[in-house]
Amino acid sequence: YEPLAALSGGTPGKRLLRIEPISIWNGQPLNRADTLRRALFTDAQILFPPLAVRNLAWVLWDPARQCLHDRRAASIVITGRTRPGQKA
């Protein structure tokens, strides 16, 4: 679910809340490779529940409030930005 939704522009929840992951390096939306890497790392938590616990705990002490899948893809989630061609 997550990789397919991510490659199609985001999950329904992200679209509804108008949030999106962007690159920490250039502030642009993630390219397909970074999006897929982020999504697959998120899905890996289903197979390895201890990773999910560590991921949730990580947010508590990370200064940028990034989960492990955000760190892995060098991304951060922002809110309130619209893509070019969209109305606010």
C-alpha positions as CSV (number, residue, x, y, z in Angstrom):
1,Y,0.0,0.0,0.0
2,E,2.6,2.6,1.1
3,P,5.0,2.3,-1.9
4,L,2.1,2.4,-4.4
5,A,0.4,5.3,-2.7
6,A,3.7,7.2,-2.3
7,L,4.5,6.8,-6.0
8,S,1.1,8.1,-6.9
9,G,1.5,11.4,-5.0
10,G,1.0,10.4,-1.4
11,T,-1.4,8.4,0.8
12,P,-5.0,9.6,1.0
13,G,-4.2,10.7,4.6
14,K,-1.3,12.8,3.6
15,R,-3.4,14.4,0.8
16,L,-6.3,15.1,3.2
17,L,-4.0,16.7,5.8
18,R,-2.0,18.5,3.0
19,I,1.3,17.2,4.3
20,E,4.2,15.9,2.2
21,P,7.7,14.6,2.6
22,I,10.4,16.7,1.0
23,S,14.1,16.4,0.6
24,I,16.2,17.9,3.4
25,W,18.9,18.8,0.9
26,N,17.0,20.9,-1.6
27,G,13.4,21.4,-0.3
28,Q,11.9,19.7,-3.3
29,P,9.4,16.8,-3.3
30,L,11.1,13.5,-3.1
31,N,12.2,11.8,-6.3
32,R,10.8,8.3,-7.0
33,A,13.9,6.5,-5.6
34,D,13.7,8.3,-2.3
35,T,10.0,8.0,-2.1
36,L,10.2,4.2,-2.7
37,R,13.1,3.9,-0.1
38,R,11.0,5.8,2.5
39,A,7.9,3.7,1.8
40,L,9.7,0.3,1.9
41,F,11.4,1.2,5.2
42,T,8.0,2.1,6.6
43,D,6.6,-1.2,5.4
44,A,9.5,-3.1,6.9
45,Q,8.1,-2.2,10.3
46,I,5.2,-4.6,9.7
47,L,7.6,-7.5,9.3
48,F,9.8,-6.5,12.3
49,P,7.7,-5.1,15.1
50,P,10.7,-4.1,17.2
51,L,11.7,-1.8,14.4
52,A,8.2,-0.1,14.7
53,V,8.7,0.4,18.4
54,R,12.2,1.9,17.9
55,N,10.8,4.1,15.1
56,L,8.1,5.5,17.4
57,A,10.6,6.0,20.2
58,W,13.1,7.7,17.9
59,V,10.7,10.6,17.3
60,L,10.8,11.5,21.0
61,W,14.5,12.2,21.1
62,D,15.3,13.3,17.5
63,P,15.8,17.0,17.3
64,A,14.2,17.3,13.9
65,R,11.3,15.1,14.9
66,Q,12.1,12.6,12.1
67,C,11.2,9.0,12.1
68,L,13.8,6.4,11.0
69,H,12.2,6.2,7.5
70,D,12.6,9.9,7.1
71,R,16.2,9.7,8.2
72,R,16.8,6.9,5.7
73,A,15.4,8.8,2.8
74,A,16.9,12.2,3.9
75,S,13.4,13.7,4.1
76,I,11.3,15.7,6.4
77,V,7.5,16.1,6.5
78,I,6.0,19.6,6.0
79,T,2.5,20.9,6.0
80,G,0.6,23.6,4.2
81,R,2.5,23.5,0.9
82,T,0.7,23.0,-2.5
83,R,2.3,21.7,-5.6
84,P,2.6,23.9,-8.7
85,G,-0.7,24.1,-10.6
86,Q,-2.8,23.3,-7.5
87,K,-5.1,25.8,-5.9
88,A,-4.5,26.5,-2.2
